[in-house]
Amino acid sequence: MRFWVSWWTANEVETPFQYWVSGFDGNDRMSLCAVIDAPDSNKIEEKLSELYPDMKMRFCEARPSDYVPGDRFPGFDPLMCSLGEEK
C-alpha cells in the first residue's frame, strides 16, 4: 500500500525514503512529508519512531498505488518510497 505521510520533528536524518520539509512550527520543529510504501500505517509509525524518537505524527493517509505528490514536492522518485525493510 502507498501512504502520504507527514510528521513533526526537530531532526533531519538519513532515511531509506525520500522526504520534503514542508514547514516549521516556530519551536524548532519542522513538518516533514513523504510518500511511503508499506503493508500498513502501523509499520510506518514504528519506523518513523525509530528514525525520529521525537516524532509526532501529523497524518498518514492511504493513497492509490500510483500516487505522486504535487508540484510543491519536486523531484519525486518512485523508487524512493521504501521503509528499507523486506516487504
ABEGO torsion letter per residue (X at the ends): XBBBBBBBBABBBBBABBBBBAEBAGAGBBBBBBBBBBABAAAAAAAAAAABAABBBABBBBBBAABBBBAABBGBBAAAABAGBBX
